[in-house]
Amino acid sequence: MDTLKFKTNIKCGGCIATVKPHLDSLNDLKSWEVDTQGADKILTADGDVANLSQQIIDVLAKAGFKAEKI
């Protein structure tokens, strides 16, 4: 399993509630969390497939958020 990190613009609990159904719909994503206290709002995600990074970026864009892999 790979751990991926993304800089996002997910700022608060309301934002997390908005992206939750989108991220939870990704079958290859095993777990995820967002550090809304840090300046970079880091999303940490664990999953198993090679293209998971792009899937996460795409699903967050659909939900109206930005993600940049770090």
Backbone bond lengths (Angstrom), bond angles and torsions (degrees), N, CA, C in turn:
res aa  C-N    CA-C-N  psi(-1)  N-CA   C-N-CA  omega(-1)  CA-C   N-CA-C  phi
1 M - - - 1.451 - - 1.525 108.66 -
2 D 1.311 115.88 137.09 1.456 121.84 179.35 1.518 110.29 -101.74
3 T 1.339 115.42 145.31 1.461 121.15 172.74 1.517 107.93 -105.46
4 L 1.313 115.78 125.60 1.458 122.42 -178.45 1.522 108.67 -114.42
5 K 1.334 116.27 148.50 1.466 121.20 177.80 1.520 109.01 -129.57
6 F 1.332 114.35 139.97 1.459 121.61 -178.66 1.515 109.61 -135.06
7 K 1.322 115.93 138.91 1.461 122.00 169.18 1.528 105.56 -83.47
8 T 1.342 117.17 128.84 1.463 120.37 -175.75 1.529 111.37 -130.23
9 N 1.322 114.86 177.52 1.465 120.94 171.73 1.536 109.86 -114.04
10 I 1.330 116.45 30.10 1.465 123.08 175.63 1.532 106.30 -82.69
11 K 1.329 117.45 110.34 1.464 120.97 -167.35 1.523 115.88 -100.55
12 C 1.345 117.99 -25.85 1.467 118.42 -168.38 1.520 111.29 -152.20
13 G 1.305 115.62 179.96 1.453 121.32 178.61 1.517 112.90 -61.60
14 G 1.323 116.72 -34.61 1.462 120.49 176.82 1.520 111.76 -64.54
15 C 1.317 115.78 -39.50 1.469 120.67 177.00 1.530 110.03 -64.98
16 I 1.318 116.15 -41.87 1.466 120.44 179.12 1.527 109.51 -62.41
17 A 1.318 117.11 -41.95 1.461 120.74 178.15 1.529 111.02 -61.37
18 T 1.325 116.90 -34.79 1.467 121.34 178.91 1.522 111.50 -68.58
19 V 1.334 117.39 -43.16 1.473 120.06 -176.08 1.524 113.03 -83.83
20 K 1.328 118.25 -18.56 1.464 121.77 -175.40 1.532 113.11 -52.62
21 P 1.334 120.19 -52.83 1.469 117.90 -178.81 1.532 113.14 -63.04
22 H 1.322 116.25 -31.45 1.457 120.12 179.48 1.533 110.88 -69.10
23 L 1.332 116.45 -48.74 1.469 119.93 179.54 1.522 111.11 -68.13
24 D 1.318 117.40 -39.06 1.464 120.79 179.76 1.530 112.13 -65.51
25 S 1.326 117.39 -20.68 1.468 120.81 179.69 1.533 112.68 -77.11
26 L 1.332 117.21 -12.62 1.472 120.51 179.01 1.525 109.20 -81.28
27 N 1.328 116.90 108.25 1.465 121.90 -176.09 1.520 112.86 -61.72
28 D 1.333 117.85 -31.06 1.464 121.26 -176.47 1.526 112.72 -83.83
29 L 1.314 117.03 -7.46 1.462 122.00 178.84 1.521 108.43 -89.88
30 K 1.332 116.49 114.26 1.468 121.09 -175.21 1.522 112.80 -83.57
31 S 1.331 116.88 -40.15 1.463 120.80 178.09 1.524 109.03 -157.08
32 W 1.327 115.30 159.10 1.472 120.22 178.65 1.520 109.00 -158.32
33 E 1.338 114.42 156.08 1.458 121.39 174.54 1.516 108.54 -156.86
34 V 1.332 115.49 154.90 1.458 121.45 179.75 1.525 108.58 -122.28
35 D 1.326 115.95 130.35 1.462 121.87 174.67 1.530 107.44 -88.98
36 T 1.325 116.58 93.88 1.469 119.86 -178.41 1.521 112.09 -79.54
37 Q 1.325 118.24 -8.87 1.462 121.67 179.23 1.531 112.15 -82.20
38 G 1.333 117.45 -30.21 1.463 121.51 -179.01 1.515 111.70 -75.53
39 A 1.315 116.26 155.37 1.468 121.28 -177.89 1.526 112.71 -63.32
40 D 1.333 117.44 -32.76 1.463 120.78 -176.22 1.523 113.56 -91.61
41 K 1.351 117.59 -1.58 1.475 121.81 178.00 1.533 110.83 48.89
42 I 1.324 116.44 59.77 1.460 123.12 -172.20 1.531 111.57 -74.29
43 L 1.336 114.66 125.44 1.459 122.66 171.16 1.518 106.67 -94.44
44 T 1.329 117.13 122.55 1.457 123.03 175.21 1.515 107.09 -108.30
45 A 1.334 116.34 126.75 1.457 121.35 -175.79 1.524 110.20 -132.02
46 D 1.324 116.48 142.52 1.460 122.43 176.14 1.521 108.83 -117.25
47 G 1.336 115.12 134.63 1.459 119.74 179.70 1.510 112.02 -165.61
48 D 1.337 115.44 -178.23 1.455 120.65 -169.21 1.528 117.29 -117.24
49 V 1.299 120.71 -8.79 1.463 119.55 -172.47 1.527 112.05 -109.67
50 A 1.308 114.75 155.04 1.471 121.20 -175.39 1.522 112.55 -65.54
51 N 1.323 118.28 -35.81 1.467 120.27 -176.42 1.521 113.16 -95.65
52 L 1.323 117.80 18.10 1.462 120.98 -178.33 1.528 111.95 -62.18
53 S 1.320 117.75 -36.09 1.471 120.78 178.99 1.518 110.96 -55.89
54 Q 1.315 116.39 -48.08 1.464 120.00 -178.95 1.514 111.28 -67.70
55 Q 1.324 116.98 -36.93 1.472 120.50 177.37 1.530 110.56 -60.31
56 I 1.322 116.40 -43.57 1.472 120.92 -179.96 1.524 110.27 -65.19
57 I 1.317 117.44 -45.78 1.470 121.67 179.01 1.530 110.16 -59.25
58 D 1.342 116.28 -44.57 1.468 120.85 -178.38 1.528 112.04 -66.53
59 V 1.336 117.28 -43.92 1.468 119.70 -177.13 1.538 110.71 -69.41
60 L 1.327 117.61 -34.73 1.464 119.68 175.72 1.525 110.91 -67.94
61 A 1.325 117.40 -37.25 1.468 120.69 177.28 1.533 110.07 -62.70
62 K 1.323 117.26 -40.29 1.474 121.04 177.21 1.526 110.62 -61.12
63 A 1.331 116.19 -34.67 1.468 120.91 -179.86 1.531 112.08 -82.39
64 G 1.350 117.11 -4.45 1.457 120.70 177.18 1.512 114.89 94.47
65 F 1.338 117.51 18.73 1.454 121.85 -179.03 1.521 111.25 -121.24
66 K 1.327 115.69 158.94 1.454 121.84 178.98 1.523 109.21 -104.99
67 A 1.330 115.41 146.57 1.467 121.14 174.68 1.518 108.22 -143.39
68 E 1.328 115.32 135.38 1.455 121.80 178.55 1.526 107.27 -128.44
69 K 1.334 116.36 121.59 1.463 120.06 -178.44 1.524 110.09 -65.23
70 I 1.331 115.81 136.10 1.460 120.52 177.22 1.512 109.97 -122.97
